[in-house]
């Protein structure tokens, strides 16, 4: 294993195997779930609990501050159109974040905290 990594480091082998590489000869991939399926499951459960539900998107792929802004705007637009009727708005995707240095964190932690701070405007 170490030899393989060293060969990749020196460039004598490709760092990433190409699709026709022999290493993939006996590989089979099966997608058994995805973000949309998870959101649909959450929607069904929320509906069982008596909520009106709406899957807004399963494709959030921007910086966490943009994602938080999108979620807040969606909530505001929903409230303007429907008043304060209870609803479960569902969002999915993969927000991004740049964590400087060796600090801990991740996109969902940043998004949740940033969103919480942003909620003080309501």
C-alpha positions in Angstrom: 0.0 0.0 0.0 2.7 2.5 1.0 4.6 1.6 -2.2 1.5 2.3 -4.3 1.1 5.7 -2.6 4.8 6.6 -3.2 4.5 5.6 -6.8 1.5 8.0 -7.1 3.4 10.7 -5.4 6.3 10.5 -7.8 3.9 10.4 -10.8 4.9 7.0 -12.0 1.3 5.9 -11.8 -1.9 8.0 -12.2 -3.1 9.4 -8.9 -6.7 8.6 -9.8 -7.5 5.4 -11.8 -9.2 6.0 -15.1 -12.6 4.3 -15.8 -11.0 1.6 -17.9 -8.4 0.7 -15.2 -8.3 -3.0 -14.4 -8.9 -2.2 -10.8 -12.6 -1.7 -11.7 -12.9 -5.0 -13.5 -15.1 -6.6 -10.8 -16.7 -3.4 -9.4 -20.4 -2.9 -9.5 -22.1 0.2 -8.1 -25.7 0.4 -7.0 -27.4 3.6 -6.0 -29.8 2.6 -3.2 -30.7 6.1 -2.0 -30.2 9.7 -2.8 -31.1 13.1 -1.4 -34.5 13.3 -3.1 -35.5 9.9 -1.7 -34.5 11.1 1.8 -36.6 14.2 1.4 -39.6 12.2 0.1 -39.3 10.0 3.2 -39.1 13.1 5.5 -42.1 14.5 3.7 -44.2 11.3 4.2 -43.4 11.3 7.9 -44.2 15.0 8.3 -47.5 14.4 6.5 -48.2 11.5 8.9 -47.6 13.9 11.8 -50.2 16.3 10.3 -48.0 18.8 8.5 -48.6 20.2 5.1 -45.3 19.5 3.3 -43.4 20.8 0.4 -40.1 19.7 -1.0 -38.6 22.9 -2.2 -35.4 21.5 -3.7 -32.9 18.7 -3.4 -30.1 20.5 -5.3 -28.7 23.2 -3.0 -25.0 23.5 -4.0 -23.9 27.0 -3.1 -22.0 28.6 -0.2 -23.8 28.1 3.1 -24.5 31.9 3.4 -26.3 31.8 0.0 -28.2 28.7 1.0 -29.3 30.3 4.2 -30.5 33.3 2.3 -32.3 31.2 -0.2 -34.1 29.3 2.7 -35.0 32.6 4.4 -36.3 34.1 1.2 -38.4 30.9 0.5 -39.9 31.2 4.0 -40.7 34.9 3.6 -42.3 34.2 0.1 -44.3 31.3 1.6 -45.5 33.5 4.4 -46.5 36.3 2.1 -48.5 34.0 -0.1 -50.0 31.8 2.6 -49.9 33.7 5.9 -48.6 31.9 9.0 -50.2 28.6 8.2 -48.0 25.7 9.5 -46.0 24.0 6.8 -42.9 21.8 6.6 -40.6 23.1 3.9 -37.9 20.6 3.0 -34.6 21.5 1.5 -31.7 19.2 0.5 -28.4 19.4 -1.3 -24.8 20.1 -0.4 -23.9 23.6 0.8 -20.3 24.4 0.8 -18.0 26.2 3.3 -14.4 27.1 3.5 -13.0 26.2 7.0 -9.8 28.1 7.5 -6.7 26.4 9.0 -7.1 23.2 11.0 -10.4 24.2 12.6 -13.4 21.8 13.0 -16.6 22.3 11.3 -18.5 21.5 8.2 -21.2 22.9 5.9 -24.2 21.7 7.8 -22.9 23.0 11.1 -22.1 26.4 9.5 -25.4 26.5 7.8 -27.4 25.7 10.9 -25.5 28.3 13.0 -25.7 31.0 10.4 -29.3 30.3 9.7 -30.1 30.5 13.5 -28.4 33.9 13.7 -30.3 35.0 10.6 -33.6 34.0 12.2 -33.4 36.9 14.6 -34.8 39.0 11.8 -38.2 37.3 12.1 
